[in-house]
Amino acid sequence: MEKNFIKQLAWRLSQPKPGLGAQLKMITRPRLGHQVYTEVEGKSQPAAVLILLYPRADSWHLALTLRTEKVEAHRSQISLPGGRQEEGESLAQTALRETQEELGLDPQKINILGQLTPLYIPTSNYCLYPFVGVLREPPRFQPSAHEVAEVIEVSLSQLLHPRVKQSEFRQIRGRRILIPYYRIGPHKIWGATAMVLAELEEILKDIF
């Protein structure tokens, strides 16, 4: 089952992606400054995140992080492990390095299967490149005290359950904003992270 899942996912990631259509299912409305990533490449800061998939208790999971208030950007938000690209490294190397720094995992043990559609984040001027990687054994997280307040583990069956997708209105900067989110336990996962997960969700539906 494990090899079959990894093989199917790697193949699916090599095919055309759901892309913007999937991402928009979880976009905040209105989303000020929204642009397609092709419009901002070269004018924004490249960053990369890793969707880390791994087995736990007979099911596949992914890891999210609740960021501390000490980090430079997106404080106290739930995100995928990742950050800005540094000089001389590829975007895949960025995703692996940041995962090692945030979660204490050996990048040599993570197999990158492919990547999802890039996403522009207006608030930070980041162009986000999401990668999908696999660990073949349950990880032993050693989260960075500076960057990670909590590691949130999400089973793929939980992500695909229709009831986890909800929405609410909030007042943000004086505007009434509709916020779609994934409800995972006490957490609400929204914004760019939710948009990335929405594309992953569509890809997983082709496999499960």
N, C-alpha and C positions, 0 to 999 in steps of 0.2 A: 504493500500500500504506500509506504514511504517513497520508494523509488518511483512508483507510478505517478504520485502527486507531483514530485519535483520535476519529473520529465515532462508532464503535461503543462505545468506552469511555465517552465522554461520555453517550451514551444509556443505557448499562448503569448508570452511576452515578446516573442520574435515576430509576431503578426501585427497587423494594424491595431492600434489601441482605441478604446472608447473615447479617449481624449476629452476635449472641452465639454462635449455633451454630457458626459458623466460627471465631470467636475461641477458643472453648473447646477446639478441637482442639490448640492449642499452649499450654494453660495448665499451669502447674506444679501438681503434686498432692502434698500439699494446698497451697492458696494462701491463706495467712493474710490475713484482712481483705477477702476478695473480696466486692465488691458490684457490682450492675448500675449503670451510670452514672446512670440516672434516680433512683436512691436517694440520690445524693450531690451532684447539681447544686445549687449554692447553698451547699453546705457544704464544697466542695473548691476548690482553686486551678485555674482554667481554664488549659490549655496547648494548644498546637497544634503539629503536626508536618507536614512535607511529604514525600509520596512523589513524588519528582521523577523523571519518566520522560523519556528522551532517546535519540536514535539514536547508536549507536557500532558501527562495523565491521559494518554491515548487520543489526544486531539492536537491539532496544529494551533499555535498561538502567534501573536505578534506583540511587540513591546512598545509602549508609549511612555513618555516621561512627563511628570509634572515639574515644571521648571521652578527654580527658587527665585527669590526676589533679588538675588545677588548678581544674576546674569545681566549682560548688556542689553539684550533685546528679548522681547516677548516674555517678560517676567510673569511668573505665576500662571503661565498658560500651559496647556497640555499639548505636547508636540511629539513628533518622531525624533529619534536621536539624529543630530546633524548640526550643521553650521556653515559658516562662510568658507569659500575656497581660499586656500593659501597659495602663494606663488610657488610654481614648480610642481604642483600636484594635479592629477586628473580629478574630475568630479567624483568618480567612484572611490578614489583614494581619500577624498574629503569625507565622504559618507562613512567609510571604514574607520578613519582616524577619529572622527567625532564620536562614533559609537564606542570606540575603545576608551576615549577620554571620559565619556559620560557614564558608561555602563561597565567599564573594566573588562571588556571581552577581547579575546585574542583575534585580531583581524585575519590571521592566517587560517582560522577555522571556519570562516564565513565564506560561503560560495555565492558570488553575485550571479543571479540568474538573468537579470535584465533591468530595464528601467521603465518608468511610467512617463506620462506627458508632463513636461515642465509647467510650472505655475508661477505667475508673477504675484508678489505680495506688495501691495501699494504702501502699506504703513511703514515698512522697513526698506523699501526699494530693493528687495531681494528677488532674484529669479531662481526659483527652487527646482532642483532636479532630483526627483525621487528614484531611488534604486531599490530593488527587491533582492534580498539575500537570505540564505538558508543556513541554519545550524542543524546538524544531524542529531544532536543530543540536547537535552534541557540545559539551558545556560545557568551559571551561578553568577548572578549580577553582583557587581561591586560598584554601586553608584557613587558618582562624585558628589561629595557633600556641598561643594560650591555650586554645582549646576543642577542637581537633581534632588527634588524634595521627595519624590515617590516614583517608583516604577509601577506602571499599570499594565497588567497582562490581560490580553483580550483573546479569547478563542475565536477562530474563524467562524464557527457556527454561531457564536454570539453576534459577531459583526453582521452576518447575513440574515439574522432574525429581523423580520419587518418591524417589530415593536420597538427596536432600539432607536429608530429614526423618528425624531420628534421635532417640534419647533416652538418658538415663543417670540414675543415682541420685547425689545429692550430699548431704553433711551440711551443712545450713545452720541456724545458730543452734541446734545440738543436735538437729535433726530430720532424718530421712531423707526427702528430697524427690525426686520424679520430675521431671526436667527434659526436656521435649521441645525440640528445637532444629533450626534449619536449619544444616547444615554447608556453609559457603561457603569453600573453600580451607582455611586454617588456623583460620578463625574459627567460633565457635559463637554463633548468633544466637537468643536465647531471651528469655523474659519478655514484657514489653508489646510490644516491637518484633516479636517472633515472632507474637504474637496479632494485631497489625495486619496483618502480611504474610499471615497465614492467611486473613483476609477478602479481601484483594486477590487472593490466589491463586484463591479460588473465583470471583471476578468475572472474572478473566482466562481461566479455563477455559470460560466462556460465550462467549468471543471467539475464542480460538485453536483 
